[in-house]
Every structure is written in structure tokens, then in C-alpha cells.
Amino acid sequence: MLAFWVCSSEPDVPGGATDDGYIHLFFSKTETRADLNPDGSGQFTEGDRIGLFVDGSDGVRYCELTYRGGEWTPRLRRADFGPGSLDFSAHYPAFTDGTSTDADFRIAADQSGDGMTQSDLLFARTTLDEGQNRAVMTFGHVMHRLKIELSGSTENVSILARSVADGTADLLTGEMIATGSDMQWITPAKSSDGSLEVVIFP
């Protein structure tokens, strides 16, 4: 049985030493969302939101962190999650209210614009042992990217991809499962090299 709590949005507290009682999480995007560069370059920007589940001795709590002024707020107190080790599961961008660790997820039918970004999801997971309060969480893609390359003349050729549209995300493990039988045609995004790309369920 999981008990769910929502973290309070206290004002940020100025930084201090690593034993100041706060959890210091550093989020890294070595793999970036589909709208950023394939080589993994890209940074978080002002207003980005991360959903974070913290599983500790006091149950599972959900926090939503927002990137403001170069840091993530609100800051989290280590003591608020009980004694022992803590398991952290983060997803970006945040898209759930935290009432359940399972969430419905749908990919966009038109991914030629913002739809590709909205269909992508990043996930990171780490554990802090008792007495530790610093960790780096490295995000990776949990969706798949299908790349389509055509040879020969493509004049007057229209390309669509077909895929299951709906699925569920386990926001504790990062597992994505396609569900149902609702298939849809997807308009792909065009890359700078002329290839086409769509984000689909694994």
C-alpha cells in the first residue's frame, strides 16, 4: 500500500553547506527532449517543471520542482521524508497531479511542430542512502524515436507513420506501455538533414 503526499511549495531558502538539512539534486540532460539537438546538447530553461516522486519510510510523496533563477524550487528537507534511504523518480516535463504513480500518456497525431516535443518524456531514477543528501539525476528518453530516410525522388510523396496512440507511464520505474487498440496516423517532423522523425511508444 502506498501513501501519497504532496510537497509544499515553500519559498526557496538560500544555499548553504551540503549538511544544511536539505536535499541537493542536480538534474542532467545527456539525452534531451526530441525538440533539441540529437547530440544531446541543451539546457533547462526558466519555468521548466520536473515531477518528482520520493519513496521513503513515510510513504511516497510527490513534488513538483520549477526551475527559477538557475535553481530548482522548492528546496526539499531531508528530514521531511523520514529516516533511511530515499528512492527518487523524476520525469520531465511534469504532467501529473501526483495522486497516482501511473499516468495516462498520449502521443500527438501531428508531430511536425510542438506535437513531437509534447509526445516525448524523460525519466531519471536514483537512491540516496541514509546520511546522504546529494545526487545527480541523469535523464534519458523513455519513448522511442523512429527515423525515416527516403532515397530517390520524393517529389509529391506524403509520408505518415501509424502507431498506437495511448499508453500508460509508470512514474516510479519509467516503464511506458502502449495500451488499447486506438491506432492513429502520425505526421512526422522534418529534421535538418531531410529525414523524418516521430516519437512512439517502445
MIDREN-286758 format. One record per residue (C-alpha): x, y negated, z. Coordinates in steps of 0.5 Angstrom, whole numbers, plus 500, padded with zeros to 3 digits. Layout:
XYZ
...
END
This chain:
500500500
503493498
501487502
501480498
503474500
504467496
510463498
509456500
511450496
515446501
520441499
527442497
532442502
539439500
544444499
549447505
553453506
552460504
550462511
545456512
539461512
537460505
537465499
541463494
539466487
543464481
539466474
543467468
540468461
545472457
540474453
535469451
528468449
526469442
526462440
533461442
539463439
541470437
548470440
545469447
546461448
541457451
540454458
534453462
530446462
527441466
520444468
521452467
518456471
520463474
515468477
519472483
517478487
520479493
519486496
522486504
520490510
514485511
511487504
511484497
511476496
510472490
514466489
514461483
520457482
521451478
527448475
528441477
534436477
538442476
536447481
530452483
525450488
522451493
528454496
527461500
529462507
532469508
528470515
521469512
522476508
523480515
529484516
533489512
534489505
530485500
529487492
528481487
524482481
524476476
520474470
521468465
516465464
512465470
505467467
501471473
498468480
502474483
495477486
498484483
505486480
501489474
499484469
496484462
500481456
498480449
503478443
501473438
498474432
501468429
509468431
511463425
511458430
510458438
507464438
514468438
516465444
509466447
510473446
517474449
518476456
525476460
526480466
531481472
532485478
537485484
537487491
540483497
543488503
542485510
546480511
547478504
544471501
547470495
546474488
546473480
540475477
541476469
535476465
534481459
529482454
523487456
520486449
523489442
524484436
523487429
527484424
525485417
530484411
528484404
532485397
531483390
526478388
521476394
517470390
510470391
511476396
507476403
509480409
506482415
507486421
502491424
502493432
498494438
496487441
495488448
499492454
501491461
507489464
510492471
513486474
517490479
520494474
520490468
516496464
512494458
507499456
502498450
495500451
489500448
487501440
487494438
492493432
493487429
497484423
502479425
505473421
513473423
517468424
523466419
530466421
535461418
538467415
532468411
530474415
523475418
522477426
516479430
516481437
512487439
511492445
517497446
END
